[in-house]
Amino acid sequence: MKLGEYFVPVIPFPHGTIGLASLILDPPSQAHREETTSIYLSRRTFDQIADTLGTDRIADLPLAPGIATGDTVIENLFSCLIPAIEQPDQTSALFIDHVGKAFNAHIAQRYGRMQMARPAVIGGLTPWQLRRARDTINARLDQDLSLAQLASNCGLSTSHFARAFARSMGIPPHRWVTQRRVDRAKELMLQGTPLAEIALMCGFSDQSHLTRVFSQSVGLTPGRWRDWQMSAAFDVEPIAMGEADPC
């Protein structure tokens, strides 16, 4: 079946089936039928959940036809709303709000792959401060980013920020930045980017600096790690640990 510019497979659903649909593929004009009850979940709500939890927002929410059929969590949540649908004047708005938040949180985590952040710890950063610090670091891995800048973005003194970040993440800010740079280097290596370019893109002074930090963090040099990953991908024997390393 064609809906606008999209071709969508037609899937028959038994009576009483609950599922998710994207309004891009299944616009409201197509969904309004007497036997259908629709609950609309806005992207703004998903963004608010991410901001509250201090985690990354959902970039994409792929909803293939029939994706949520058989989802017992959604079925149970929907059953909680039946009394509200049948007798709206006798239902607490606060109750409906809580059920709606549960809908969004479940869908964001299961279908949007939203990573639920760890709860705020006593003496740590608040969720919004933690998210702002992480976003700033991730966006500026190729630059020199001072502790004072991160602290200022979170409205804290440098010393307070350093202590709170360490309590929230379990490691000091500079070690977390190093881990993120190494993780980003791994991603670029698997894409075939030359090591000299990776070094600059990840905030290292040169290729030798990248090699030194990477080796200390991973236990392998960048070249050996990349070869090991490639050999594992093609299901062949990993290279011997004692062979000469191109880096």
N, C-alpha and C positions, 0 to 999 in steps of 0.2 A: 504494500500500500504506500502511496506517495502522499506526504504531508508537506506542502510547500516545496522546498528544494531537497527534502530528505526522503529516502526510501526506508520504510520501517516495516520489519516483519510483523505479520498479523499472528498473534498468539491467542488462542481461546482460553479464557479464564473461567473456571467454574464459579457458580454463584457463591458469594461470601469471601472471595479471594481478596487479599490485601496486597498491594504492591506500590512501588514508587515509579513515578514518571517525570521526565523532564518536560517543562512547559515549552521548550524549544521544539521538541518532537511531538508533543501532545498538547496543543494549545487549549486554553479554557473552553473555547467554543466547541471543541471536539469532546471534552470531558464531561460537560454538564448533561447528565441524563438522570431521569427520575430515580433509577435504581442505584445510582452512584453517590457516594458520600466523599467529598474531596476535602483534604486538609492541605493548605498551602504553607510551605516552609520557605522563608525568604533567605537569600544569601546574606543579607545584613545580620540576621540572627546567628548564622554560622560564624561570621566575623566577630560578633560580640562574644561568643563562646570562646573563640581562640584568644581574644584580647583579655578576657577575664582570667583564663587559665595561664596566660603568659606563654602560649605556644604559637606555632606558625599557622597562618590562615590557610584554608583549603584553596589550592590553586585550581583544582578541577574536581568535579563530582560526576564521574561517568555512571550513567544509569541505563544499562541495557534493558530491553524489554523483559519483564518478568524477574528482574534481579532480586526483588525482596519477597517473592512468594515463599511462604513457609518460614518467614522470619517470626519466631515465636515472641520475641521482644516487642516488635511492632504490633503483633496481634493482641498481646496482653495490654499494651498501652491504649490501643484503640478501644478495647473492651471497657476500659475505665471511662472512656468518653461517651459511651452509649447513654448513660443516664443524663448527661449534660445535653446531649442532642435531643433526647425525648422530653426532658423537662428543664429547659435552659433557665427558667426563672427560679428554680430551686437549687441551682448549682453555684458554688462559690467560684468567683472569678480567679481567686488565688489558686484554687485547685487546678483549674484549667491551665493556668500559667505554668504550674509545676509540671503537669503532664506534657505540655508543649516543649518545655525545656528538656525533658527526658527524651522526647522524640528527636529533637535536634542533636542532642549530645550523642545518642546512639547512632544516628545516621552519619554524623560527622566522623565518628570513630570507626565504624564498621565499613562504610562505603566511601567515605572521603579520606580514609587513612590518616585522620588527624591524630597526632601523638599527644596524649594527655600528659601535661607537665606534672612533675612531682609537686605535692602540696607545699605551700610556703612554710618554711621552717622559722622557728623563733630566732630572731636576730639576722635572718636572711633578707634577700630582696623581695619586694612584693611582686606578684605576677607581671604587672605592667613594666616594672623596672627591669625584671629579668628578661622579658621579651625585647625591650628596647635595647638593652646591652647586647643581647645576642644578635639582633638585627643589625646593629651598628657594626659589630665585629665582622659578621658575614659579608656585609656590603663593602667593607674596607680591608679585606685580607691582604690586598696588594700595597697597602699604605702603612706608614708608621702611625699607630694609634696609641695615644698616651692614656695612662690610667686617669689622669685629670680630666680628659675629654669624656671618657665613659662615665666618670662620677658626675660630671656636670650635667650630662644628658639625663641622668637619673635623679638630679636634684640633691646629691649627697656630697659630702666631703670625700677626698681621695681615700683617706684611711678607713672611713666608715664603709665606703663602697667596696674596698678590697676585702674587708672582713665579711661583709654581708654576702658578697659574691661567692667567696670561698665556702661559707656555710650553706648556701643554696646549691652550689654545683659540686661541692666536695673537693675542689682543687682551686688554687689561686687563679686570678684572671689571666696572667701571662702564660700559664700552662694550658689553659683552655684555648687561648688564641693559637698557641703552637699546635695543639691537637687539630684544631679546625684547619690550619694551614696544611698540615700533613694529609688530612682527609681530602681536602680539595686537590692537593697534588696527586693523590691516588686516582681521583676521578679523571683528571686531565691526562695522566699517564695511560689510562685505559682507552682514552680517545686518540692516542697516538701523538699528542703534543710533545715537541722536543723538550728535553729537560731544562735547557737554558731558558726557554720561554716560560716554562712552568715556574721556575725559580722566581722570576720577576712578577708573574701573575699572582703568586702566593705570598709575596712579601719577603722573600729571601734576597740577600744581597747579590748572590750569584749561584751558579750551579754547585760549587763546592760547599757552600753554606747549606743549600738544600740537602745535599747528600749527607752531610754531617748530622743535621738535625733529624732527617728521615731515618737514618741508620740507628740513632739513639732511641727513637720512638718505636720503630717497627722491629728492629733487630736484623734487618736486611737493607742493603743499599737500594736506591730506587731502581736501578737496572735489574738487579737480581729479583726484586719483588715483582716487577713487571713481567719478567720472563716466567716466574713461578705462576703468576696469575694466568698468563697465556697458555702455559702448559696444562694447567688445571682445567681451563676452559675447553681444551681439545682432548682432555682425558688421556694424556700421555704422562710418562714419568717426569716428575719435577727435576730441574737441574740439580746436579750435585752441589752441596754446600761448599765444597772445597775448590770448585772451578774458578778460573780467573774471572773477575767481574769487569764488565766494560766500563764501569764508572769508578 
